[in-house]
Amino acid sequence: VQLQASGGGLVQAGGSLRLSCAASGHTFSVFAVGWFRQAPGKEREFVAAISWSGGRSDYAGSVKGRFTISRDNDENTVYLQMNSLKPEDTAVYYCAADYVSHPWAVLIDNKQYDYWGQGTLVTVSS
């Protein structure tokens, strides 16, 4: 599956952005999807993940209550709505996907994903 992340940009602290991860090439509706981010000089970290059914999601503690992950399997797209952005959210955001058999499985470890998008830069100014 090929993944294309988009929607990044420059936003002031407190603002919002919505990232999109568009998939092609496979039956995306049976792929669990996650968002990860990597800030300069830091390791890639988990942000949010969603099961292929859309019925279960998980979030990093640092974004819980501010970010929402969702998916539209008819459009082969997963979204990350980011509200109340903070300067520490500045990073390159990556979406990742992999096939899972269980409709409620959520993958939060980057080692569990075989397919990655190219990343989209989010910059939050103070």
C-alpha positions in Angstrom: 0.0 0.0 0.0 1.2 3.5 -0.8 0.5 6.3 1.7 0.5 10.0 1.1 0.4 12.3 4.1 -0.7 15.9 3.7 -2.1 18.9 5.6 0.9 20.1 7.5 1.8 23.7 7.8 2.6 26.7 10.0 0.1 27.5 12.7 0.1 29.6 15.9 -0.1 28.1 19.3 -3.8 27.3 20.1 -4.6 26.8 16.5 -5.8 23.7 14.6 -4.7 21.6 11.6 -6.1 18.4 10.0 -3.7 16.0 8.6 -4.7 13.4 6.0 -3.2 10.1 5.1 -4.5 8.9 1.7 -3.9 5.2 0.8 -3.8 3.4 -2.5 -2.7 0.0 -3.8 -4.4 -2.4 -1.4 -7.6 -3.0 0.5 -7.0 -0.2 3.0 -10.1 -1.0 4.9 -8.3 -4.0 6.6 -5.2 -2.0 7.5 -4.7 -0.5 11.0 -3.2 3.0 10.8 -1.1 5.1 13.0 0.4 8.6 13.2 3.9 9.1 14.5 6.0 12.3 14.7 9.6 13.1 14.8 11.0 16.4 16.1 14.5 17.6 15.3 17.0 15.7 17.3 14.4 13.4 18.8 13.3 9.8 18.1 10.1 9.1 16.3 7.2 8.8 18.7 3.7 7.5 18.7 0.9 10.0 18.4 -2.4 8.1 17.6 -3.6 4.9 16.1 -6.9 3.5 14.8 -8.2 0.0 14.1 -9.3 -0.9 10.6 -12.9 -1.0 11.7 -12.6 2.5 13.1 -14.1 1.2 16.3 -11.0 1.6 18.5 -8.3 4.3 18.8 -5.4 5.1 21.1 -3.5 8.2 21.8 -0.2 9.3 23.3 -0.8 11.0 26.6 0.7 14.2 25.3 -2.0 14.6 22.7 -5.0 12.9 24.4 -8.0 15.3 24.5 -6.5 17.6 21.8 -6.0 15.2 18.8 -8.6 13.0 17.2 -7.9 10.2 14.7 -10.6 9.0 12.3 -10.9 7.2 9.1 -13.1 7.0 6.0 -12.6 3.6 4.4 -14.8 4.6 1.4 -12.2 7.3 0.7 -9.2 5.2 1.8 -8.2 8.1 4.1 -7.3 8.5 7.7 -7.4 11.9 9.4 -5.7 13.4 12.4 -7.5 16.5 13.7 -5.2 18.5 15.9 -6.6 21.2 18.1 -5.1 23.4 20.8 -1.7 23.0 19.2 1.4 23.7 21.2 5.0 24.6 20.1 6.1 21.1 21.4 3.8 19.6 18.7 6.2 20.8 16.1 7.5 17.8 14.1 7.3 15.9 10.9 4.2 13.7 11.1 4.2 10.3 9.5 1.3 8.0 8.8 1.8 4.3 8.8 -0.3 1.3 8.0 -0.3 -2.5 8.2 -2.7 -5.4 7.8 -4.3 -6.8 10.9 -6.8 -9.6 11.0 -8.7 -8.4 14.0 -11.1 -5.4 13.3 -10.4 -3.9 16.7 -6.6 -4.2 16.8 -4.6 -1.0 17.3 -0.9 -0.8 16.6 1.1 1.7 18.7 4.7 0.5 18.1 6.4 1.8 15.0 8.0 -1.6 14.5 4.6 -3.1 13.9 4.2 -1.1 10.7 5.5 -2.1 7.3 4.1 0.8 5.2 4.9 4.5 5.8 4.1 7.8 4.2 6.6 10.5 3.4 5.8 12.8 6.3 4.3 16.2 6.5 5.8 19.1 8.5 3.8 20.7 11.3 5.2 23.9 12.8 3.6 25.6 15.7 4.8 29.0 16.6 4.5 30.5 20.1 
